[in-house]
Amino acid sequence: MTSVTGVSIADETPDPDGKAPLRGDSASTGRVGDRIFGGLAKGAGILVVALVTLIGVFLIVQAIPALTDNKANFITSQKWDVTDTNNMAFGIARLFWVTAISSLIAMLLAVPLGVCIALFITHYAPRWMARSAATLVDLLAAVPSIVYGLWGAYVVGQYFEPIQNFFTAVLGWFPLFEKDTSATAASTVAFVSVVLAIMILPIVTALSREVFAQTPTAHKEAALALGATKWEMIRTAVLPFGKPGVISAAMLGLGRALGETVAVMIIVSSLPDGAPWSWSIFSGGETFASKIANNAGEFDSPSKTGAYISAGLVLFILTFIVNAIARIVIERRKAFTE
């Protein structure tokens, strides 16, 4: 049976809610273009998950033989000796400490500064200045990490010694700030943390700026209508709304700091194997990434390669956890994704 418009009434499927009927098979299966695009999007999502899974499986498979032959405790040992493939003894305690402390210091420096810059751009700066400032901050993200490393090692490092001397003179009694003469001021964990903070600053600033800009106008106007000053409006309306976004930005920046390789490799001086343990941030050391990069020439046997891959596996897990936490925080506030 056909209606005046030529559409078969038999093809019209009544809506269960009593609304307008859905016409044709396209209502249930979609058009051809929609089906193709949906399939491509689904395939891309599956491909990403598969790639991450395959990388994890590869790291595990390659690391297990070396971990099985390891003569030291992989978690707590400070020793790293893989020269003798029949008697390897390696652990990640020192690598984990340098990686964690440098990233945490970078976060303590970058996150408050990034939030302040984002607030200035969105609520204090004139429009012409806000655009220029946002562009300049975003351009920092395009600078290669090797440029940061060279700039830090040969330009800024010479000015860091007075800062180190101040902290060691005032807080030298605390192990974290104890002076270490084995490394210069421009090759310490503390200095590379400053460089890492500059590297992750664009990420924290850009994401915080976007979140603060999405604060509902009604919330801000309501606070001002009640007699709040601009800072009180920011403290009561903008910051609570943007808190999940700032946390997510901090987590993403932390993931960048954990995996940075070239800048850390250029700046931080490596400690010789067997050197005494030091909690001080004014000493040298190696992170997971810089350890692997510095010793890439030793990948001449499966056993040695597996030892370094096991360190990469730990770094993979760390970054995966950090990014997963960031994703969970974002999902708690759908306002940022809708």
N, C-alpha and C positions, 0 to 999 in steps of 0.2 A: 504494500500500500504506500502511495506516494503523496506527499503534501503539495501545496501550491508552489512552494519554493523548490521542489524537486528533491528534497531530502526524504529518504525512506523513514516512515514512522516506525517501522519495525526495527530500524537501526538505533532508534532513540532509547537510551537506557534511563529509566526514571531514577532520580536521585533518592536515596533512602531517607534523606531528611526532608523530602517534599519540596525541594527547590527545583530550579530549572533542570531539565533532563540533560544528560551528557550524550553528545551525538557521535556516532561512529566509533571505530576501533581506536582512533587516536586518543580518546579519553582514557583508555586503560593502558595502552601500550606506548603512547607518544608518537610523535612524528619520527621519520627516519633520521633526520638530523639530530633530534633530541636523543634518540637511542644511541647514535654513533658517539655523540659528545659524552653522554653518560658512561658509555663503555670505555672511552679513552680516559676519562677522569678516574674511573674505578681502576683501570689498568695502571695508571700512573701511581695511584695510592698503593696498590699492591706491590708495584715495582720498588717503591721506596722502602717499604717494610721488608721486602725480600733482600734488598741490598744491605740494609742494616743487619739483618739476620745472618746473611752470608759472611759479612765482615766479622761479626762476632764468632761465628763457627770457625772461620779461618784462623783467627787469633787463638782460639782455644785449642784447636787441633795442633797448631804449630808450637804452642807454649807447653803443652802437656809433657812431651818427651824431655824437655830441658828441666821442667819443674820436678819430674821424677828422678832425674840424675843429680839434682841440686843437693849439695852436702850441707847447706846452711838453711836456716829458717827464712823463707822468702819474705815473710811479713816483718819480722823484727830485726833481722840481721842488717848491719851497716856495711858489710863487706861486699865487694863486687870484683870477683876474680873469675874470669871465664877463659883465661889463656890456655889452661890445661883442660881439654875437653873431657878427660877421664876423671877429673877431680874438680869440677866446677862448684863454686860457692858464691852465691849472690843473694842479695836481699834489697828491699825497696824502702827501708826505714828512712835513710838519709834523703833519697829522692822524693819520697812522699812529704817529708817535712819542708824541704825547700819549695816544692810545688805548691803546697797548701799555704805556707806563710807568705810567700810572695803574692799569691793571688788574693789572699785575705787583706793584706796591706793595700794592694791596688784597689780593692773594693772600698775600703775605708776612706781612701782618698778620692776616688772617682764618683761614688754614689752621691754623697752630700753636695759636691761641686756640680754634678750633672743636674740634680734636682733644683739647685739654686739658679743655674743658667736657664733651665726650662721654665721656672716661674718668672724669671726676668723677661724672657722672650714672650711669654703668653699674657702677662698681666701688668708689666711695668714699662717695657720698652715701647717707644713710638712705632707705628706700623712700618715705616721705612727702615728703622733700625732693627726691628724684629726680623724682617725678611733677610737682611744682610747677615745678621748674627746667626740665624738658623742655617743659612747657606754655608757660612764659614765653618760652623761646627760639623755640618754634614760632610764637608770636604775632608775633614780629618780622617774619616773612615776610609777614604780612597788612597791614603798614603800607604805605600807598602811597608811591611814590618821591617824589612832590611834597612829602610831609610830611618826609621825610628831607632834601630839599633846603632847605626853609624852616627846619627845625630847625638844620641845619648853618650856613646863611648868617647867621641872625639870633640864634642862641643860642650855639652852640659856637665859631663862628669867632673871636669876640673873645678866646677863651682859647688860640688856636693860635699867636699871635704870639710868646710866650716860647719855645715849642718851635722855631719857625723861627729865631729869633735864636740859640738854642743851637747848632743844626746849622750855621748859616752862620758862626758864630764859630769852631767847632771844625773843621769840614770845608769851609769856604768856598773853600779852595784847589782843591778838586775840582770840575770843571764841573757835576756833577750837583747839588751843594749850593750853588752860587754864588748870592749874594743878587741879587735882581732888584727894583728899585724901581718898576717899571712896574705891579706888581700888589700888592694888599694881602694880608696873610697869610690872610685868609678867602676869597680868590678865586684860590688857586693850585692847581696840579696836585697838590701834596702833600696839601693839605687835602681835596680832593675824593676822593683815594685813601682817606683815613681814613673818609669817609662811605660810599664804596663797600664798604670792608671790613665795616662794620656791616651793610650791606644784604645781603651774601652770607654773613654769619656763620650765619644760620639754616639755609641749605642745607648748608653744610659740617658743621655740628653735627648736624643731624638724620640725614643719611646716615651719618656716622661712628658715631653712636650706635647706629643699627640694625645696622651691620656688627659693631661690637664686641660687641653683645648676642648675636650669632649664633655667637660663638666656642664651639666644642664644650666642654662641661663636662669631658669626659675629658682634654682638653689642659690645662685650667687645674688640675684636680685632680692630674694627673700632675706638673706643675711644682711644685706646693705639696708633694706627697708626697716629692719629691726634696730638699726643704729650701729651696726658693726663697722669698724674701719676696714680698709682694704686688707691689711694683714689678718685681722680677725675673720674676715670673709674667706680668705685663703685657708686659714687654719681650720675653720669649721665646715667648709663646703668643698674646697678644691682638694686639699690633701687627703681627707677621708675617701673621696671618690676615686682619687688616683692612686691610692695605696697599693692595691693589687697590681696595677700596671708598673709602678716603680719597683716592686719586688720582682716582677717578671723581668724587667729590664736589668736589674742587678744580677739575676741568675744567668741571663744570657751573656752579660759582660763577664761574669765569673767563668762561664764556659770558654769564652775567648781567651781569658788570662791563663786558664789551666793548660790549654793546648798550644800556647805561643812557643815558637821554636827559634826562629832566626834571631830575633832581638835578644832573647835570653842567651843564646849561644855566643853572640858577639860580646855581650857585656859581662856576664858573670864569669869569674875565673873558676876553673875546675880545681877541686881539692885532690891531692894525690891519694891513691888507695892506701888505707891504713892510717890516714890522718885522724886525730882525735875528734870525737863528736863535739859539736858546738851548737848551742841554741841561738847564738847571736845572729841577728839579721845583718850585722856588719862584717860578715865573713863570706867566703865564696861557697860554691856548691853547684849542683846540677839539678835540673828538673827532669821529669820523665822524658819530655820532648827533646830537651837539649842533650841528654845522655844518649839517646838513640841517634841523634844527628851527629854528635861529636864522634861516635864510634861506628859509623856506618861502614868504615873500611874493614872492620873486624867480622863482617858477615861472610866469612869464608868457609863456614861449615854449618850444617844444620843445628848442631848443638849450641854454638855461639849465637846464631841467628835466633834460635828459640828463646834464649835467655833475654835478649832485648825485646823480642815480641811479647814475652810475658810482662815486661814493664809497660809495653804499649797496650796490652790488654787491661791492665789496671787503669791506665789513663782513659781508655775507651769507656770503661765502666763508670769512672768518675764523671766524665763529661755527659754520658748518657743519663746518669742520675740527676745531674744539675739541670739539664734541659727538660727532663721529665717533670721535675718539681716546678719549673717555670710554666710548663704547659698546664699543670694541674691548677696553679694559681690563676692563670688566665681563664680557665674553664669555670672557675668559681664566680667570675663576673662576665656574664655573657654580653654585657654592654660594650665590651671591647672588641667583640668579634661579630656582632650583629650589625 
